[in-house]
Every structure is written in C-alpha cells, then in structure tokens.
Amino acid sequence: MIFYRQNLTNTELLDLYKKILKPRLIEEKMLILIRQGKVSKWFSGIGQEAIAVGVTAVLDQSEYILPMHRNLGVFTTREIPLHRLFSQWQGKANGFTKGRDRSFHFGTQEYNIIGMISHLGPQLGIADGIALANKLQDNKKITAVFTGEGATSEGDFHEALNIAAVWKLPVMFVIENNGYGLSTPTNEQYACENLADKGIGYGIESWIIDGNNIVEVYNKLSQLKKEMQENPRPVLLEFKTFRMRGHEEASGTKYVPQDLMDQWELRDPVTNYRKYLVENGILTTEQDEQFHAEIKKEIDENWAMANAEPEIEPTYSGELDDVYKPFQYEEYTHNSDTKNIRFIDAIRNGLEQSMWRHRNLVIMGQDIAEYGGAFKITDGFVDAFGKDRIRNTPICESAVISTGMGLSINGYKAIVEMQFADFVSTGFNPIVNLLAKSHYRWGENADVVVRMPCGGGTQAGPFHSQTNEAWFTKTPGLKVVYPAFPYDAKGLLNTAVNDPNPVLFFEHKLLYRSIYQDVPTDYYTIPFGKAALLKEGSKVTIVAFGAPVHWALDTLAKHPEIDADLIDLRSLQPLDTETIFASVKKTGKAIIYQEDTMFGGIASDISALIMENCFEYLDAPVKRVASLDSPIPFTKALEDQFLPRDRFEETLLELLRY
C-alpha cells in the first residue's frame, strides 16, 4: 500500500493516525465485552475505519454527515464523548435515544450527525434535503452520506442520486463496497464492474478510491470538497474495502473464503498506515505506545461512567410524550372580510399565505412549478416565490419525502404534494418509518406536510381514487387531517404548516370545485383535534369526514324528520373523542360514515372507542357505513355501487327504527 502524503504535515499525518486508531481500539474492547455478555449486539467496522475517519476529517464540524451502522469513526472523529456512545449502546438514558433504539440508529444535532434507519435507503434522500437547504442559503457547506454496496440496489439510492444530479446538490455519496451484504457477495448484488459506473447514468461525477488508505481518502476528498464549494454538484464515491468481521458478530464469517480474508488482512488500514509512519520517521514506538495508552485509558474511564449509570425506568408518560414534538398551537383570528370561494381556492390561499409567512417553506411535487400542479393549485407560485421554493421533482416520491425530512433537519419547512394520494404508496416507507418515528427515537422532528389529493366520485379508477387515510392513522408519530369545507381546509392547512410534526393532509378531489363557502381573506388557523358539530339533534349521532360529510347533509336534507347530531371530525389524528362521546351519550345511537373500504378503516376504531366508553348509553349497535371491500372501479355505475352513498341512507333509517 502506497501513501502519497502530498502537502500533509507530520502533525496532520499523526492526527489522522490517532483518529483511525481510536475506533479500532474501541472495537477491540467491544469484541471482548460482547464475548463476556456485557454488550448485546455489535456491528463491526474493522477494516473500514479509513473511510469513516477520512470523510469526517475532511468536513467541518458544522457540515452534516449521515453514517451507517459500522461507521464508528464518524462519531469518534466528531469527538462525541465516549461515555455517551457507550450509554447509547447499552440502552441508557445518557445515550441519544433514551433506550428506544440501538447501536448507531440515532442522530444528534449537537454533532451534525444523522443516523440511519434499518431500511437504509431513505437517508440518501435526507442528505439531498440537507444539501438543498445549504444550497438555498449559499453557505458552501458539503453533506456526506454513507451507504453500502447492497443498498445501492434499493430504489431510494437511484431516486436520491437522480434528485441530487437534477438539482446540482453538493452531496458526497459514499459507497463502502466491503464485499458482502450480510452474506450475499457482490457478484450476486450487481452485474456492473464498478458501482462508480452507476454515476454515469445520472450525469454524476464518480470516483473509485482505495478505502483502506487513509491518506488517499483524505487527500482526494479534500480536493473534491474545494471543487464542490466552487461548483456545487454531487459526486459518487466508491470506496473499495472489506468487512473483516460478520455483518454483526452473531452471524460470523464462515461464508467468506479464507484466502479472501487473508488477502484483505494484508491491507489492514490501521496496520499499514502505522507501518508507513514508522518507516518514514513520523511515528516513534514511544509515541505509538503513548497514543494507545491514552485512548485505552479514555475508553476504560468512559466505560465505567456508562456502567455506573442506572437502567432506564419506564413510564407511560415518558414514552407517549415523546411521540410528537410539543406544539403550542397559536390561534390566529381573522377579520370580518370574506370571499365566497371553492375548496380548491381555499387550499391555494392557505398555501400562498403560509409561503409568505414562512420564508423557509419549500413546496415540492411533480409538475407543481410552471404547470401549476395536476389541479392547478400552485399556478403562478413560481412567479410569486421563485423556483428555489416551488420545486418540480422527478417522479420519485420516496426520495422526495426523505428530502423533506432533510430540509426539516437543516432548518426549513417542507410541503410535499402527492399528485394523487394513491401514489404515496411509493413513498410509504419514509413516512411511516422515518418521519413518524424520528422524534420518538432521537428527538428530531419532521417539519413536513404531505398533501394528499384523494377520493372517488370522479371515475378515475383504481389508481387515482383511493382515500387511504387508514394507512396512516394507525402509525404513531403522524398527524392526519381531512377537512370537508373550504373554511376548514384553509385554517387547518395553515396549522399543519405551523406544526413541527409530520402531517398527512387529505384533500378530496370531488370537493375541489364543487363546494363553495365564505372564507376569510386574511390568515387564520384552526386547531387539530377539534371536531365541528354541523347539526344538533337528540336521536342519533352521525360521525363523518371528507366527502361523506356532504353526502350525510344531502341525506338529512332529504329526511328533515331525522333529529341528528352531525359531527365533521376534520382531523383523524388527533381525534376529538370528547365530542363524539358527549354526542353518543346524549343520543344513544351512533353511525360512522367513511368513504374508505370497511375492513380496517378508521370507522372500526371509532366504533370500538364508542363501545368501550359509551356502552351503557347505547340503545342500538354502533353502525359503520363504508365503500365495498374491493378496489375502486372506473365505470360510473360500478363506482356508484362501490361508494357508500345509497347504503348510508338505508343503514341510517334502519338504525333509527331499532
């Protein structure tokens, strides 16, 4: 192994040695402790230290790094106190996740490190968002994100590279090609000769670097960083290296040929670099012994500190209070000036006023810029706010949602428009596993609103007509809002933008141009979790949201003799159970009306809540009315049969006769 020092001084070379030695000595300690049963799980990075250390040493402390689970060198080079790392691995409160996640599945704003989730790919999109925020601020900062050769097969990898290339984002995409994805060798992972070749398809500059040569890593990335600061762009970096331990310690390495292990052992990044330093008179034996002693002393002292820390005492409140970032709702009242506008105009008005109010708000989506979006809601927004803040995206919902998370991490707010709510399925993973869980896991909120044009009644067929709120109402950490009127749509959308937590905002397409209302012209907000009581009666409680609210009003207009409470939920998570229970206790009968299919819908949960909390007040079984348990069809006759409008009237009258 040849080391070309270029302009590095002896002091700089020794500093790199201390940085690469530290994670190696920590790992050696951990391997002893895991055999003693004192550490439960370990993902070893032995043999790969030069990459994590080299990348981190090149970046400034203020520049974000997104590592994987065997990049200990990132954390030590950023000089995180070791007792905090040890507490994290042991599930202690002084770690970074309060015992809620393990190993390196965490982030810390204090050290500008954003850890992974086990689904790997979304962190690449997060890096895009962080880099986009840096580019919007023109602060010349670079973002580095790690992935393994196995994860380059995931769709998020390709989506993130494509976004970074199109938007010219200053991201270093770091591939640690270490030979195996768990036990699957590279020849079963991809067919191209080098992963760096994948950059060609995206118009991205790419490099192959010896990942076991700390000097080569440091010098090449130092050069690239300067170039990226002058000419912002992504680069794809394939580091050739090898994983000398198992995927994690329990899996072992029996699947690896011994001659391959022997070959790579000769290329050990720490041993070879030490040899180079000694042979060139840069490192003495005494210095080396001193470095070892100092690091081992630090490890032992910090391990003792972590061991002395008490175990976490679980409490219900402690867990539940951290699911969402605390949000102090601020009510903005409106003046008396109103304008009779459509539902779609109220959405547009709310977006426009929120964009003026929050200068750090970015809207992203397919065709939303000059074209104005599929429903023309953002028509003219580019002229008002510029293309930096109104961004057309490639067709890659997953990475765009992750990009929203990256913007949030780096001080921005994001709105992501799904062209149709149905298409969110290709972005499902980052919503339910990244946005929803980040605050609970390590205290980082996701200031992201996902707009969801949804619903049937327009003969749009199985892929453009779903109302899929139940996919998200069961996921802790998400808020789900579903207005039925223009007034509510504008006020709730403004609140969604203000709320620092992830919000799924459902907008029924059938209501866009069919429902009018007098709506205040100025800015105002409406709190989440407060239902609207549209009609008051004493014989039955009707609970609905979205288009079924209007269908219920039509039914009641047809039957003026029906004496009913009609509750428009407006938000589904949080849910206004207080209003529901008070009404049911008054009327003694309840019917829940949803457009979603019956089985597994939110009506089932509301029914169960009523049964559990109002059973002694009920005079009849709780009824649910929903669409057929089938995909939604295209032809009008079939769609009319699928939707629950006719069945609601029949079921309501039956309930009243009970």
VMD Tcl script that draws the C-alpha trace (Angstrom):
set ca {
  {0.00 0.00 0.00}
  {1.45 3.33 -1.08}
  {0.76 6.56 0.80}
  {1.19 9.85 -1.10}
  {1.26 12.49 1.60}
  {1.17 15.44 -0.82}
  {1.08 18.60 1.32}
  {0.18 16.96 4.63}
  {2.46 17.89 7.51}
  {3.77 15.38 10.04}
  {1.36 16.77 12.59}
  {-1.58 16.22 10.23}
  {-0.44 12.69 9.43}
  {-0.18 11.84 13.13}
  {-3.57 13.38 13.78}
  {-5.08 11.08 11.15}
  {-3.35 8.14 12.81}
  {-4.83 8.94 16.22}
  {-8.26 9.35 14.61}
  {-8.09 5.97 12.86}
  {-6.61 4.21 15.89}
  {-9.36 5.27 18.27}
  {-12.29 3.41 16.66}
  {-10.07 0.33 16.23}
  {-9.24 0.21 19.93}
  {-12.87 0.80 20.89}
  {-13.91 -2.09 18.64}
  {-11.32 -4.39 20.16}
  {-12.75 -3.53 23.58}
  {-16.31 -4.15 22.39}
  {-15.41 -7.56 20.96}
  {-14.12 -8.60 24.38}
  {-17.22 -7.24 26.10}
  {-19.61 -8.97 23.71}
  {-17.91 -12.32 24.43}
  {-18.39 -11.57 28.12}
  {-22.08 -10.89 27.55}
  {-21.74 -7.23 28.56}
  {-22.74 -5.88 25.13}
  {-25.77 -7.35 23.37}
  {-25.04 -6.63 19.70}
  {-22.22 -5.20 17.65}
  {-21.80 -4.18 14.01}
  {-18.08 -4.14 13.37}
  {-16.31 -1.70 11.08}
  {-12.87 -3.26 11.49}
  {-11.10 -2.91 8.17}
  {-13.19 0.07 7.08}
  {-12.05 2.76 9.52}
  {-10.14 4.83 6.97}
  {-13.34 5.75 5.13}
  {-15.37 6.96 8.12}
  {-12.40 8.80 9.61}
  {-11.21 10.28 6.32}
  {-14.61 11.61 5.28}
  {-15.31 13.11 8.69}
  {-11.86 14.66 8.99}
  {-12.37 16.47 5.68}
  {-15.71 18.01 6.63}
  {-16.15 20.87 9.07}
  {-17.96 20.32 12.37}
  {-20.93 22.26 11.03}
  {-21.32 20.04 7.97}
  {-23.75 17.14 8.19}
  {-22.69 13.51 7.93}
  {-25.14 10.62 7.56}
  {-23.35 7.40 8.54}
  {-24.32 3.72 8.61}
  {-24.10 1.23 11.47}
  {-20.44 0.34 11.09}
  {-19.05 3.87 10.87}
  {-17.82 4.31 14.43}
  {-15.04 6.54 13.08}
  {-17.59 9.21 12.18}
  {-18.72 9.50 15.79}
  {-15.24 9.40 17.32}
  {-13.79 11.86 14.82}
  {-16.60 14.25 15.68}
  {-15.38 13.78 19.28}
  {-18.63 12.62 20.84}
  {-17.83 11.78 24.49}
  {-17.33 8.04 24.64}
  {-19.50 7.55 27.71}
  {-22.45 8.85 25.72}
  {-21.75 6.38 22.92}
  {-21.40 3.56 25.44}
  {-24.65 4.62 27.12}
  {-26.34 4.55 23.72}
  {-25.15 1.02 23.03}
  {-26.25 -0.11 26.49}
  {-29.70 1.50 26.24}
  {-29.04 4.04 28.99}
  {-30.72 7.43 29.32}
  {-27.49 9.34 28.69}
  {-27.36 7.95 25.17}
  {-29.13 9.59 22.27}
  {-32.35 7.56 22.04}
  {-33.37 7.04 25.70}
  {-33.07 3.30 25.18}
  {-35.51 3.31 22.26}
  {-33.06 2.29 19.56}
  {-29.71 0.62 19.48}
  {-26.18 0.94 18.12}
  {-25.88 3.79 15.60}
  {-29.57 4.17 14.77}
  {-29.64 7.74 16.00}
  {-28.73 11.27 15.14}
  {-27.55 14.29 17.05}
  {-27.89 17.91 16.00}
  {-25.20 18.79 18.51}
  {-22.63 16.98 16.36}
  {-24.41 17.30 12.98}
  {-24.70 13.56 12.56}
  {-27.88 11.98 11.20}
  {-28.09 8.25 11.77}
  {-29.79 5.60 9.71}
  {-32.94 3.55 9.94}
  {-32.74 -0.14 9.13}
  {-34.39 0.43 5.76}
  {-31.11 2.08 4.69}
  {-32.16 3.96 1.55}
  {-34.10 6.94 2.96}
  {-31.01 8.53 4.46}
  {-29.73 9.23 0.95}
  {-32.78 11.39 0.32}
  {-32.30 13.08 3.68}
  {-28.83 14.11 2.52}
  {-30.43 15.67 -0.57}
  {-32.71 17.75 1.66}
  {-29.88 18.88 3.93}
  {-27.80 19.81 0.88}
  {-30.74 21.64 -0.68}
  {-31.08 23.76 2.46}
  {-27.35 24.52 2.31}
  {-27.63 25.48 -1.35}
  {-30.61 27.75 -0.70}
  {-28.52 29.51 1.96}
  {-25.44 29.56 -0.29}
  {-23.27 28.66 2.71}
  {-20.80 26.49 0.73}
  {-21.35 23.51 3.02}
  {-20.99 19.92 1.84}
  {-23.06 16.94 3.00}
  {-21.73 13.37 3.12}
  {-23.96 10.30 3.23}
  {-22.85 6.69 3.61}
  {-24.32 3.55 2.12}
  {-23.15 0.02 1.46}
  {-22.90 -1.79 -1.84}
  {-26.03 -3.78 -1.01}
  {-28.21 -0.70 -0.54}
  {-27.26 0.60 -4.00}
  {-29.87 -1.84 -5.31}
  {-32.63 -0.04 -3.42}
  {-34.86 2.39 -5.27}
  {-34.06 5.17 -2.81}
  {-30.42 5.10 -3.92}
  {-31.34 5.77 -7.53}
  {-34.00 8.33 -6.66}
  {-31.64 10.27 -4.40}
  {-28.85 10.32 -6.98}
  {-31.26 11.50 -9.64}
  {-32.61 14.35 -7.47}
  {-29.10 15.42 -6.49}
  {-27.99 15.41 -10.12}
  {-31.00 17.37 -11.40}
  {-30.80 19.94 -8.61}
  {-26.96 20.02 -8.53}
  {-26.81 19.40 -4.81}
  {-23.41 19.35 -3.02}
  {-23.60 15.78 -1.70}
  {-20.83 13.22 -1.36}
  {-22.49 9.84 -1.88}
  {-20.14 7.44 -0.10}
  {-20.42 3.76 -1.06}
  {-18.49 1.44 1.20}
  {-18.07 -1.56 -1.08}
  {-16.98 -4.08 1.53}
  {-17.63 -7.28 -0.40}
  {-20.80 -8.54 1.24}
  {-24.38 -7.50 2.03}
  {-24.73 -9.66 5.13}
  {-23.77 -12.98 3.45}
  {-24.53 -12.10 -0.17}
  {-21.34 -11.40 -2.17}
  {-21.09 -8.53 -4.62}
  {-21.35 -10.80 -7.67}
  {-24.90 -11.56 -6.54}
  {-25.64 -7.92 -5.74}
  {-24.91 -6.20 -9.06}
  {-23.64 -7.02 -12.55}
  {-21.65 -3.89 -13.38}
  {-17.90 -3.98 -12.86}
  {-17.81 -0.99 -10.51}
  {-20.58 0.74 -8.59}
  {-18.99 4.04 -9.53}
  {-20.16 3.33 -13.08}
  {-23.74 3.93 -11.93}
  {-22.97 7.61 -11.69}
  {-22.74 7.83 -15.49}
  {-26.45 7.19 -15.90}
  {-27.28 10.17 -13.71}
  {-24.69 12.53 -15.10}
  {-22.80 12.42 -11.81}
  {-19.04 12.59 -11.47}
  {-17.77 9.43 -9.80}
  {-14.51 8.13 -8.37}
  {-13.07 4.83 -7.19}
  {-10.94 5.25 -4.07}
  {-8.87 2.84 -2.02}
  {-10.97 2.73 1.13}
  {-8.15 1.24 3.18}
  {-5.74 4.11 2.53}
  {-6.48 6.94 4.95}
  {-4.16 9.38 3.17}
  {-5.73 8.74 -0.24}
  {-9.21 9.14 1.23}
  {-8.33 12.38 2.98}
  {-6.45 13.99 0.09}
  {-8.95 13.08 -2.61}
  {-11.96 14.24 -0.59}
  {-10.20 17.46 0.43}
  {-9.72 18.25 -3.26}
  {-13.31 17.32 -4.13}
  {-14.71 19.41 -1.29}
  {-12.99 22.54 -2.57}
  {-14.29 21.90 -6.07}
  {-17.85 21.26 -4.83}
  {-17.82 24.50 -2.87}
  {-16.90 26.43 -6.00}
  {-19.16 24.41 -8.29}
  {-21.99 22.78 -6.29}
  {-22.71 19.26 -7.55}
  {-22.99 15.70 -6.27}
  {-20.18 13.17 -6.52}
  {-20.43 9.39 -6.26}
  {-17.54 7.80 -4.38}
  {-16.96 4.06 -4.42}
  {-14.54 3.04 -1.68}
  {-13.07 -0.42 -2.19}
  {-12.69 -2.07 1.19}
  {-13.60 -5.25 3.06}
  {-15.59 -6.22 6.11}
  {-13.30 -8.33 8.30}
  {-15.99 -9.33 10.79}
  {-19.55 -10.59 10.36}
  {-22.49 -8.43 9.34}
  {-22.95 -8.39 13.09}
  {-20.97 -10.52 15.48}
  {-23.56 -13.29 15.81}
  {-23.54 -14.00 12.06}
  {-19.83 -14.79 11.80}
  {-17.83 -15.02 8.56}
  {-17.98 -18.72 7.63}
  {-19.42 -17.83 4.24}
  {-16.23 -15.87 3.33}
  {-13.40 -17.84 1.65}
  {-10.32 -17.89 3.88}
  {-7.97 -16.79 1.10}
  {-10.08 -13.67 0.65}
  {-9.87 -12.92 4.37}
  {-6.10 -13.43 4.24}
  {-5.77 -11.15 1.22}
  {-7.61 -8.28 2.85}
  {-5.92 -8.74 6.22}
  {-2.71 -7.73 4.48}
  {-4.43 -4.47 3.52}
  {-5.46 -3.55 7.08}
  {-5.86 0.27 7.11}
  {-4.51 0.79 10.62}
  {-1.54 -1.62 10.46}
  {-0.33 -0.41 7.08}
  {-0.65 3.25 7.97}
  {1.25 2.71 11.22}
  {3.99 0.93 9.29}
  {4.26 3.80 6.83}
  {4.53 6.37 9.62}
  {7.19 4.40 11.48}
  {9.25 3.67 8.38}
  {9.27 7.33 7.43}
  {10.27 8.53 10.90}
  {6.95 10.26 11.50}
  {5.83 7.99 14.35}
  {8.08 6.55 17.03}
  {7.41 3.43 19.07}
  {7.17 5.56 22.18}
  {4.60 7.85 20.58}
  {2.59 4.89 19.40}
  {2.58 3.35 22.87}
  {1.54 6.69 24.33}
  {-1.35 7.04 21.85}
  {-2.52 3.51 22.69}
  {-2.31 4.15 26.42}
  {-4.18 7.46 26.26}
  {-7.00 6.05 24.15}
  {-7.35 2.88 26.23}
  {-7.47 4.97 29.40}
  {-10.20 7.14 27.88}
  {-12.15 4.02 26.85}
  {-11.91 2.41 30.28}
  {-12.89 5.58 32.16}
  {-15.86 6.25 29.91}
  {-16.98 2.61 30.01}
  {-17.01 2.83 33.80}
  {-19.09 6.01 33.61}
  {-21.65 4.32 31.37}
  {-21.80 1.24 33.60}
  {-22.41 3.40 36.66}
  {-25.41 4.98 35.02}
  {-28.70 3.46 36.23}
  {-31.01 1.50 33.98}
  {-33.92 3.36 32.42}
  {-37.13 3.36 34.46}
  {-40.03 3.18 32.00}
  {-43.13 5.33 32.42}
  {-46.19 5.60 30.18}
  {-45.97 9.38 30.09}
  {-42.27 9.34 29.30}
  {-42.90 7.23 26.23}
  {-46.10 8.80 24.96}
  {-44.98 12.39 25.49}
  {-42.09 11.94 23.06}
  {-44.06 10.56 20.12}
  {-44.65 14.11 18.86}
  {-42.63 17.26 19.26}
  {-44.55 19.55 21.63}
  {-46.55 22.06 19.61}
  {-48.06 25.09 21.24}
  {-50.97 25.87 18.96}
  {-51.21 29.59 18.27}
  {-54.61 30.83 17.24}
  {-54.70 33.43 14.51}
  {-58.13 35.02 14.25}
  {-59.45 36.61 11.09}
  {-61.21 39.86 10.35}
  {-64.75 40.08 9.00}
  {-63.75 40.25 5.32}
  {-64.75 37.07 3.49}
  {-64.96 35.84 -0.05}
  {-67.10 33.04 -1.42}
  {-64.56 30.60 -2.84}
  {-64.23 26.96 -3.75}
  {-62.49 24.29 -1.69}
  {-59.55 24.32 -4.11}
  {-59.22 28.10 -3.81}
  {-59.06 27.81 -0.02}
  {-56.18 25.33 -0.32}
  {-54.38 27.65 -2.71}
  {-55.00 30.64 -0.44}
  {-53.65 28.78 2.60}
  {-50.53 27.69 0.74}
  {-49.93 31.20 -0.56}
  {-50.31 32.89 2.83}
  {-48.15 30.23 4.54}
  {-45.43 30.79 1.93}
  {-45.39 34.50 2.73}
  {-45.47 33.86 6.48}
  {-42.72 31.19 6.49}
  {-39.86 32.29 4.26}
  {-38.14 28.95 4.97}
  {-41.04 26.94 3.49}
  {-40.35 24.91 0.33}
  {-43.05 23.16 -1.72}
  {-42.03 20.12 -3.77}
  {-44.00 17.92 -6.13}
  {-44.46 16.69 -9.67}
  {-45.41 19.41 -12.17}
  {-46.14 21.99 -9.46}
  {-43.96 24.81 -10.83}
  {-44.76 26.42 -14.19}
  {-47.55 23.92 -14.90}
  {-49.18 24.67 -11.55}
  {-49.81 21.10 -10.48}
  {-52.26 18.48 -11.70}
  {-55.13 20.52 -10.22}
  {-53.58 23.95 -10.90}
  {-53.41 24.80 -7.20}
  {-49.89 26.25 -7.43}
  {-50.40 28.00 -10.74}
  {-48.50 31.29 -10.59}
  {-46.50 30.34 -7.48}
  {-43.19 30.33 -9.37}
  {-43.68 33.99 -10.28}
  {-44.51 34.83 -6.66}
  {-41.94 32.71 -4.82}
  {-39.33 31.55 -7.34}
  {-38.20 28.10 -8.42}
  {-35.96 27.67 -5.40}
  {-39.07 27.36 -3.22}
  {-41.55 25.90 -5.73}
  {-39.71 22.85 -6.98}
  {-40.69 20.40 -9.67}
  {-39.48 16.96 -8.68}
  {-38.64 13.87 -10.68}
  {-41.15 11.03 -10.31}
  {-39.66 9.63 -7.13}
  {-41.99 10.01 -4.17}
  {-39.81 8.15 -1.67}
  {-36.69 10.27 -2.03}
  {-38.72 13.49 -2.23}
  {-40.34 12.74 1.14}
  {-36.91 11.96 2.59}
  {-35.67 15.22 1.08}
  {-38.42 16.96 3.02}
  {-37.02 15.39 6.17}
  {-33.56 16.67 5.27}
  {-34.90 20.19 4.79}
  {-36.54 19.97 8.21}
  {-33.29 18.81 9.82}
  {-31.47 21.79 8.31}
  {-33.90 24.48 9.42}
  {-36.58 24.50 6.71}
  {-40.23 23.56 6.42}
  {-41.39 21.32 3.60}
  {-44.65 20.61 1.84}
  {-44.63 17.57 -0.45}
  {-47.53 17.26 -2.85}
  {-48.58 13.79 -3.90}
  {-50.05 14.23 -7.36}
  {-52.67 11.73 -6.20}
  {-52.91 10.23 -2.72}
  {-52.69 6.78 -4.32}
  {-49.08 7.48 -5.35}
  {-47.98 7.81 -1.73}
  {-47.54 4.03 -1.71}
  {-44.16 4.51 -3.39}
  {-43.21 6.86 -0.55}
  {-44.76 4.83 2.25}
  {-41.52 3.73 3.92}
  {-40.04 7.17 4.68}
  {-43.40 8.39 6.01}
  {-44.11 5.56 8.45}
  {-40.53 4.62 9.38}
  {-38.64 7.90 9.10}
  {-40.93 10.90 9.53}
  {-43.21 9.19 12.06}
  {-40.53 7.70 14.30}
  {-37.68 10.23 14.33}
  {-38.87 12.38 17.22}
  {-39.62 9.36 19.40}
  {-36.29 7.72 18.51}
  {-33.88 10.61 18.96}
  {-35.82 13.83 19.44}
  {-35.67 15.09 15.85}
  {-38.99 16.28 14.48}
  {-40.08 16.14 10.85}
  {-41.50 19.52 9.84}
  {-43.13 18.06 6.73}
  {-46.68 18.29 5.37}
  {-47.67 15.70 2.76}
  {-50.64 16.90 0.70}
  {-52.92 14.08 -0.42}
  {-55.47 14.75 -3.21}
  {-57.78 11.79 -2.71}
  {-61.16 10.20 -3.10}
  {-63.64 8.80 -5.59}
  {-66.68 10.04 -7.42}
  {-64.73 11.28 -10.44}
  {-64.49 7.99 -12.39}
  {-60.71 7.98 -12.09}
  {-60.35 4.25 -11.41}
  {-58.28 2.10 -9.05}
  {-55.06 4.18 -9.06}
  {-56.39 7.73 -8.75}
  {-59.40 7.44 -6.43}
  {-58.39 5.91 -3.11}
  {-58.95 7.55 0.22}
  {-56.19 5.84 2.16}
  {-56.14 7.66 5.50}
  {-56.22 4.38 7.43}
  {-52.71 3.59 6.19}
  {-51.50 6.42 8.41}
  {-53.95 6.85 11.30}
  {-52.55 3.72 12.90}
  {-48.95 4.95 12.78}
  {-47.85 6.75 15.96}
  {-46.00 9.96 15.19}
  {-48.14 11.09 12.27}
  {-50.96 13.61 12.30}
  {-53.80 13.09 9.83}
  {-56.11 15.93 8.78}
  {-59.14 15.61 6.49}
  {-61.27 18.77 6.01}
  {-64.65 18.83 4.27}
  {-65.21 22.58 3.83}
  {-63.19 25.45 2.35}
  {-63.09 27.35 5.66}
  {-61.66 24.34 7.48}
  {-59.29 23.48 4.65}
  {-57.54 26.84 4.79}
  {-57.36 27.12 8.58}
  {-56.24 23.53 9.10}
  {-53.64 23.75 6.33}
  {-52.14 26.83 7.98}
  {-51.96 24.92 11.26}
  {-50.39 21.93 9.50}
  {-47.59 24.15 8.20}
  {-47.06 25.68 11.65}
  {-46.99 22.28 13.38}
  {-43.41 20.92 13.54}
  {-44.65 17.32 13.28}
  {-45.37 15.34 10.09}
  {-48.91 15.90 8.83}
  {-50.82 13.94 6.18}
  {-53.27 16.47 4.75}
  {-56.10 14.87 2.78}
  {-57.92 16.95 0.15}
  {-60.90 15.31 -1.51}
  {-60.76 15.92 -5.26}
  {-64.55 15.76 -5.65}
  {-64.85 18.74 -3.31}
  {-62.20 20.86 -5.05}
  {-64.54 22.62 -7.46}
  {-67.98 21.63 -6.16}
  {-68.03 23.09 -2.63}
  {-68.17 26.86 -2.03}
  {-68.09 28.74 1.25}
  {-67.47 32.23 2.59}
  {-63.85 32.14 3.68}
  {-61.89 34.91 5.46}
  {-59.46 36.61 3.13}
  {-56.71 37.00 5.72}
  {-54.61 34.44 7.58}
  {-56.16 32.28 10.32}
  {-55.68 28.88 11.95}
  {-57.90 26.08 13.27}
  {-56.65 23.65 15.95}
  {-56.25 19.95 15.29}
  {-58.36 17.51 17.29}
  {-61.46 19.70 17.41}
  {-64.44 18.32 15.50}
  {-67.22 20.53 14.12}
  {-70.82 19.91 15.17}
  {-72.70 20.78 11.98}
  {-76.20 19.79 13.10}
  {-77.64 19.15 16.53}
  {-80.28 16.58 17.40}
  {-81.19 14.04 20.02}
  {-81.94 10.77 18.22}
  {-78.70 9.69 16.52}
  {-75.04 10.67 16.20}
  {-73.57 10.72 12.70}
  {-69.75 10.81 12.58}
  {-68.18 11.57 9.19}
  {-65.24 13.27 7.48}
  {-64.35 14.31 3.94}
  {-66.93 13.90 1.18}
  {-69.27 11.73 3.34}
  {-69.98 14.86 5.42}
  {-71.68 16.37 2.39}
  {-73.37 13.09 1.49}
  {-74.74 12.94 5.05}
  {-76.02 16.51 4.72}
  {-77.78 15.50 1.50}
  {-79.42 12.58 3.27}
  {-80.57 14.75 6.17}
  {-81.96 17.32 3.75}
  {-83.93 14.51 2.13}
  {-85.22 13.42 5.56}
  {-85.88 16.58 7.58}
  {-87.63 14.45 10.20}
  {-84.34 12.89 11.26}
  {-83.19 14.52 14.51}
  {-79.41 14.03 14.39}
  {-76.07 15.29 15.62}
  {-73.77 15.50 12.60}
  {-70.09 15.59 13.56}
  {-67.42 16.51 11.00}
  {-64.20 15.13 12.50}
  {-61.88 17.42 10.47}
  {-58.80 15.74 11.95}
  {-58.40 12.00 12.46}
  {-55.15 12.05 14.41}
  {-55.55 13.63 16.89}
  {-59.18 12.54 17.18}
  {-61.83 14.52 19.07}
  {-63.22 11.68 21.17}
  {-64.68 14.14 23.67}
  {-67.17 15.50 21.15}
  {-68.01 12.01 19.87}
  {-68.61 10.57 23.34}
  {-70.69 13.54 24.53}
  {-72.94 13.23 21.49}
  {-73.38 9.47 21.76}
  {-74.20 9.71 25.46}
  {-76.93 12.21 24.50}
  {-78.43 10.36 21.52}
  {-77.85 6.70 22.42}
  {-77.21 5.73 18.80}
  {-74.18 6.15 16.53}
  {-73.37 5.64 12.87}
  {-69.93 6.21 11.39}
  {-69.68 7.16 7.74}
  {-66.44 6.80 5.80}
  {-65.54 6.59 2.11}
  {-62.69 4.15 2.67}
  {-63.39 0.43 2.42}
  {-64.92 -1.12 5.51}
  {-62.40 -3.58 6.94}
  {-59.54 -1.91 8.80}
  {-60.84 1.62 8.30}
  {-60.87 4.28 10.99}
  {-64.62 3.75 11.44}
  {-63.76 0.46 13.10}
  {-61.59 2.18 15.69}
  {-64.18 4.87 16.36}
  {-66.84 2.18 16.76}
  {-64.64 0.32 19.24}
  {-63.97 3.52 21.18}
  {-67.69 4.21 21.44}
  {-68.39 0.65 22.60}
  {-65.66 0.85 25.24}
  {-66.56 4.29 26.56}
  {-70.31 4.70 25.97}
  {-71.68 1.16 26.13}
  {-74.14 1.82 28.94}
  {-75.61 4.76 26.98}
  {-76.24 2.85 23.75}
  {-79.73 1.89 22.64}
  {-78.56 0.10 19.49}
  {-75.40 -1.39 17.98}
  {-72.92 1.09 16.55}
  {-73.20 1.05 12.76}
  {-70.48 1.60 10.16}
  {-71.05 2.56 6.55}
  {-68.21 2.36 4.06}
  {-67.31 1.50 0.49}
  {-67.24 -2.07 -0.75}
  {-64.23 -4.16 0.20}
  {-62.86 -4.12 -3.34}
  {-60.56 -1.88 -5.35}
  {-62.38 1.18 -6.66}
  {-63.66 0.72 -10.23}
  {-63.74 3.14 -13.16}
  {-67.17 2.90 -14.82}
  {-69.74 5.21 -13.22}
  {-72.28 2.51 -12.49}
  {-69.66 0.37 -10.79}
  {-68.18 3.32 -8.87}
  {-71.63 4.41 -7.70}
  {-72.19 0.90 -6.38}
  {-68.75 0.88 -4.74}
  {-69.29 4.17 -2.89}
  {-71.49 4.10 0.22}
  {-73.99 6.91 -0.53}
  {-77.09 4.75 -1.06}
  {-76.19 2.32 1.70}
  {-75.84 5.13 4.23}
  {-79.46 6.23 3.91}
  {-80.69 2.66 4.25}
  {-78.47 1.94 7.28}
  {-79.37 5.22 9.00}
  {-83.09 4.60 8.70}
  {-82.63 1.04 9.91}
  {-80.70 2.29 12.95}
  {-83.41 4.81 13.81}
  {-86.03 2.04 13.70}
  {-84.02 -0.19 16.07}
}
mol new
graphics top color blue
foreach p $ca { graphics top sphere $p radius 0.5 }
foreach p [lrange $ca 0 end-1] q [lrange $ca 1 end] { graphics top cylinder $p $q radius 0.2 }
display resetview
